[in-house]
Amino acid sequence: MAEKTIMLVCSAGMSTSLLVTKMQKAAEAKGIDVDIFATAASDADNELASKKIDVMLLGPQVRFMLSQFQKKLADKNIPVEVIDMRSYGMMDGDAVLAQAEKLMA
């Protein structure tokens, strides 16, 4: 079982799946034991109910949901942030992993 779990949320769960792959490669290269997965915003509540996550990152296209998720996860002490737009556009797995790590520190 992974040490930490990172959940990426986007409108359909498709665009972030490539980012998940790049983040996993970056984590492997750094020797970090982390579970990273993507889900559609419409399925995020189901994932939260079934998995223990350490951080949630939102794709820029669902940034309008930030306050909603922050309220939902505040009592669980789970940080939520929007993925940096440039890192997302470049599909920069290293940068997005670093963003998640910073939030979990």
C-alpha positions in Angstrom: 0.0 0.0 0.0 1.3 3.4 -1.0 2.5 5.9 1.7 0.4 8.8 0.3 -2.6 9.1 -2.0 -3.1 12.0 -4.5 -6.5 12.4 -6.1 -6.8 14.5 -9.3 -10.2 15.8 -10.3 -11.2 17.1 -13.7 -14.4 17.5 -15.7 -14.4 14.0 -17.2 -11.3 12.3 -15.6 -9.8 11.9 -19.1 -7.4 14.8 -19.4 -5.8 14.1 -16.0 -5.1 10.4 -16.8 -2.1 11.4 -18.9 -0.9 13.7 -16.0 -1.3 10.8 -13.6 1.0 8.7 -15.7 3.6 11.5 -15.8 3.3 12.1 -12.1 3.8 8.3 -11.4 7.0 8.3 -13.5 8.2 11.4 -11.6 7.5 9.7 -8.3 9.3 6.5 -9.3 12.3 8.5 -10.4 12.4 10.2 -6.9 11.7 6.9 -5.1 8.4 8.2 -3.7 5.8 5.6 -2.7 2.5 7.3 -3.8 -0.8 6.3 -5.2 -2.0 8.8 -7.8 -5.4 8.5 -9.5 -7.8 10.7 -11.5 -11.5 10.9 -11.4 -14.4 12.9 -12.9 -15.8 15.7 -10.7 -19.2 14.0 -10.9 -17.6 10.9 -9.2 -15.4 12.6 -6.7 -17.7 12.2 -3.8 -17.9 8.4 -4.4 -14.1 8.2 -4.5 -13.8 10.2 -1.3 -16.2 7.8 0.4 -14.3 4.8 -0.7 -10.6 5.9 -0.4 -8.4 7.7 2.1 -6.7 10.5 0.3 -3.9 12.8 1.5 -4.4 15.6 -1.1 -6.8 16.6 -3.8 -5.8 18.6 -6.9 -8.3 20.1 -9.2 -7.8 20.5 -12.9 -8.0 24.1 -14.1 -11.3 23.4 -15.9 -13.0 22.6 -12.5 -11.4 25.4 -10.5 -14.9 26.8 -9.8 -15.4 23.7 -7.5 -12.5 24.7 -5.2 -14.4 26.2 -2.3 -17.0 23.4 -2.4 -14.3 20.7 -2.0 -12.4 22.8 0.6 -15.5 23.0 2.7 -16.1 19.2 2.3 -12.6 18.2 3.2 -11.8 20.8 5.9 -12.9 18.6 8.8 -10.8 15.8 7.4 -7.7 18.0 7.2 -7.2 17.2 3.5 -5.7 20.0 1.4 -7.3 21.0 -1.9 -5.7 23.2 -4.5 -6.1 23.9 -8.2 -3.3 22.5 -10.4 -1.0 25.2 -11.7 -2.4 26.1 -15.1 1.0 26.2 -16.8 2.1 22.8 -15.3 -1.3 21.3 -16.3 -1.0 22.6 -19.9 2.5 21.3 -20.2 1.5 18.0 -18.5 4.5 18.5 -16.2 4.3 15.5 -13.9 7.3 16.7 -11.9 5.8 20.1 -11.2 2.4 18.8 -10.2 3.9 16.1 -8.0 6.0 18.8 -6.3 2.8 20.9 -5.8 1.1 17.9 -4.2 4.1 17.1 -2.0 4.2 20.7 -0.7 0.6 20.4 0.3 1.1 17.1 2.1 4.2 18.4 4.0 
